[in-house]
Amino acid sequence: MLKSSVILRFLKINIFWISIIILCVSLILISHLFFQKYLFMQPCEQCVYIRFDFCIIIIGSILALIKSVFFRVISYVVVFYGVIQGILDSFYLRRIYKALHSQSIDDIFGLQGCLLEPKFPFNIALDKYNLFKVSGDCGYDNPIIPQNISLDSIQEFFINIYSNGWYLIPKYQILSMPETCLIIFSVLFLALIVRLFRLRIFKRF
């Protein structure tokens, strides 16, 4: 009984950080296992950067669970870094999407092509792991079905839905992948700001 009450108290106190961890882990697993592995929607350079940004947020949120002012301060720095970098990566990928579907030369100005070998901080070779390996082109996220692959009925159903690329509402092509990620990162940023103000900024964590 005492053990369960301690666990419940821990969950109640840290519900903010636990919710962020669950959200980010879920998004990474869905993108990798469902969309990439099951629906053959291959990630581009910016896509794996966005996955990395979510991983940074997860690490920072885990640090926030440690009952220490030092770790709480570090956690906010790490999470804010992941969120801001996620906003930047999502915004850049959105520009690429827009440029590829635009007739204006101005939309292409300042954009660079996607790399097959992504560059992570401190030159960490994360791309040797499937989760961070680039296998698609930026701006093209429609399913690419390998030859000699037999699809089951569920795969066919979802592949038809996402045949024109990833959209939050595929039927009406509303909110592309980078736009959706941009919203998610922006909401996380606002949530962090609100939390800091509620805690009277650095008075306690």
Contacts in CASP RR format, 6 or more apart in sequence:
PFRMAT RR
TARGET T0000
AUTHOR 0000-0000-0000
METHOD contacts of the structure
MODEL  1
MLKSSVILRFLKINIFWISIIILCVSLILISHLFFQKYLFMQPCEQCVYI
RFDFCIIIIGSILALIKSVFFRVISYVVVFYGVIQGILDSFYLRRIYKAL
HSQSIDDIFGLQGCLLEPKFPFNIALDKYNLFKVSGDCGYDNPIIPQNIS
LDSIQEFFINIYSNGWYLIPKYQILSMPETCLIIFSVLFLALIVRLFRLR
IFKRF
11 18 0 8 1.000
14 64 0 8 1.000
14 65 0 8 1.000
16 191 0 8 1.000
16 195 0 8 1.000
17 61 0 8 1.000
17 62 0 8 1.000
17 64 0 8 1.000
17 65 0 8 1.000
17 75 0 8 1.000
18 61 0 8 1.000
18 65 0 8 1.000
20 57 0 8 1.000
20 58 0 8 1.000
20 61 0 8 1.000
20 79 0 8 1.000
20 188 0 8 1.000
21 58 0 8 1.000
21 61 0 8 1.000
21 62 0 8 1.000
23 184 0 8 1.000
24 54 0 8 1.000
24 55 0 8 1.000
24 57 0 8 1.000
24 58 0 8 1.000
24 61 0 8 1.000
25 58 0 8 1.000
27 54 0 8 1.000
27 184 0 8 1.000
28 51 0 8 1.000
28 54 0 8 1.000
28 55 0 8 1.000
28 131 0 8 1.000
31 43 0 8 1.000
31 47 0 8 1.000
31 51 0 8 1.000
32 51 0 8 1.000
32 130 0 8 1.000
32 131 0 8 1.000
35 41 0 8 1.000
35 162 0 8 1.000
35 166 0 8 1.000
36 42 0 8 1.000
36 43 0 8 1.000
36 135 0 8 1.000
38 155 0 8 1.000
38 158 0 8 1.000
39 143 0 8 1.000
39 155 0 8 1.000
39 158 0 8 1.000
39 159 0 8 1.000
39 162 0 8 1.000
40 143 0 8 1.000
40 144 0 8 1.000
40 145 0 8 1.000
40 146 0 8 1.000
40 149 0 8 1.000
40 159 0 8 1.000
41 141 0 8 1.000
41 142 0 8 1.000
41 143 0 8 1.000
41 144 0 8 1.000
41 162 0 8 1.000
41 165 0 8 1.000
41 166 0 8 1.000
42 135 0 8 1.000
42 136 0 8 1.000
42 141 0 8 1.000
42 144 0 8 1.000
43 51 0 8 1.000
43 133 0 8 1.000
43 134 0 8 1.000
43 135 0 8 1.000
43 136 0 8 1.000
44 93 0 8 1.000
44 114 0 8 1.000
44 134 0 8 1.000
44 136 0 8 1.000
44 137 0 8 1.000
44 138 0 8 1.000
44 139 0 8 1.000
44 140 0 8 1.000
44 141 0 8 1.000
45 114 0 8 1.000
45 115 0 8 1.000
45 116 0 8 1.000
45 118 0 8 1.000
45 134 0 8 1.000
45 138 0 8 1.000
46 89 0 8 1.000
46 92 0 8 1.000
46 93 0 8 1.000
46 96 0 8 1.000
46 114 0 8 1.000
46 138 0 8 1.000
46 178 0 8 1.000
47 93 0 8 1.000
47 134 0 8 1.000
47 136 0 8 1.000
47 138 0 8 1.000
47 141 0 8 1.000
47 177 0 8 1.000
48 118 0 8 1.000
48 126 0 8 1.000
48 127 0 8 1.000
48 131 0 8 1.000
48 132 0 8 1.000
48 133 0 8 1.000
48 134 0 8 1.000
49 85 0 8 1.000
49 86 0 8 1.000
49 89 0 8 1.000
49 118 0 8 1.000
50 86 0 8 1.000
50 89 0 8 1.000
50 90 0 8 1.000
50 93 0 8 1.000
50 178 0 8 1.000
50 181 0 8 1.000
51 131 0 8 1.000
51 132 0 8 1.000
52 120 0 8 1.000
52 126 0 8 1.000
52 132 0 8 1.000
53 82 0 8 1.000
53 83 0 8 1.000
53 85 0 8 1.000
53 86 0 8 1.000
53 89 0 8 1.000
53 185 0 8 1.000
56 78 0 8 1.000
56 79 0 8 1.000
56 81 0 8 1.000
56 82 0 8 1.000
56 85 0 8 1.000
57 78 0 8 1.000
57 79 0 8 1.000
57 82 0 8 1.000
57 83 0 8 1.000
57 188 0 8 1.000
59 78 0 8 1.000
60 74 0 8 1.000
60 75 0 8 1.000
60 78 0 8 1.000
60 79 0 8 1.000
61 75 0 8 1.000
61 79 0 8 1.000
62 75 0 8 1.000
63 71 0 8 1.000
63 72 0 8 1.000
63 74 0 8 1.000
63 75 0 8 1.000
63 78 0 8 1.000
64 71 0 8 1.000
64 72 0 8 1.000
64 75 0 8 1.000
64 76 0 8 1.000
64 79 0 8 1.000
64 205 0 8 1.000
66 72 0 8 1.000
66 75 0 8 1.000
69 205 0 8 1.000
72 205 0 8 1.000
73 202 0 8 1.000
73 205 0 8 1.000
76 192 0 8 1.000
76 196 0 8 1.000
76 205 0 8 1.000
79 188 0 8 1.000
79 192 0 8 1.000
80 189 0 8 1.000
80 192 0 8 1.000
83 185 0 8 1.000
83 188 0 8 1.000
83 189 0 8 1.000
83 192 0 8 1.000
84 189 0 8 1.000
86 181 0 8 1.000
86 185 0 8 1.000
87 182 0 8 1.000
87 185 0 8 1.000
87 186 0 8 1.000
87 189 0 8 1.000
89 181 0 8 1.000
90 178 0 8 1.000
90 179 0 8 1.000
90 181 0 8 1.000
90 182 0 8 1.000
90 185 0 8 1.000
91 178 0 8 1.000
91 182 0 8 1.000
93 138 0 8 1.000
93 139 0 8 1.000
93 177 0 8 1.000
93 178 0 8 1.000
93 181 0 8 1.000
94 176 0 8 1.000
94 178 0 8 1.000
94 179 0 8 1.000
94 182 0 8 1.000
95 107 0 8 1.000
95 111 0 8 1.000
96 111 0 8 1.000
96 113 0 8 1.000
96 114 0 8 1.000
96 138 0 8 1.000
96 139 0 8 1.000
96 178 0 8 1.000
97 139 0 8 1.000
97 176 0 8 1.000
97 178 0 8 1.000
98 107 0 8 1.000
99 107 0 8 1.000
99 108 0 8 1.000
99 111 0 8 1.000
100 139 0 8 1.000
100 140 0 8 1.000
102 108 0 8 1.000
113 138 0 8 1.000
114 134 0 8 1.000
114 136 0 8 1.000
114 137 0 8 1.000
114 138 0 8 1.000
115 134 0 8 1.000
116 134 0 8 1.000
117 127 0 8 1.000
117 134 0 8 1.000
118 126 0 8 1.000
118 127 0 8 1.000
118 132 0 8 1.000
118 134 0 8 1.000
120 126 0 8 1.000
120 127 0 8 1.000
120 132 0 8 1.000
126 132 0 8 1.000
127 133 0 8 1.000
127 134 0 8 1.000
136 144 0 8 1.000
141 165 0 8 1.000
141 166 0 8 1.000
141 177 0 8 1.000
142 162 0 8 1.000
142 163 0 8 1.000
142 164 0 8 1.000
142 165 0 8 1.000
143 159 0 8 1.000
143 162 0 8 1.000
143 163 0 8 1.000
143 165 0 8 1.000
145 151 0 8 1.000
145 159 0 8 1.000
151 159 0 8 1.000
161 170 0 8 1.000
161 171 0 8 1.000
162 170 0 8 1.000
164 170 0 8 1.000
164 173 0 8 1.000
165 176 0 8 1.000
166 176 0 8 1.000
166 177 0 8 1.000
167 173 0 8 1.000
167 174 0 8 1.000
167 175 0 8 1.000
167 176 0 8 1.000
167 177 0 8 1.000
168 174 0 8 1.000
168 175 0 8 1.000
168 176 0 8 1.000
168 179 0 8 1.000
168 180 0 8 1.000
169 175 0 8 1.000
175 183 0 8 1.000
196 202 0 8 1.000
199 205 0 8 1.000
END
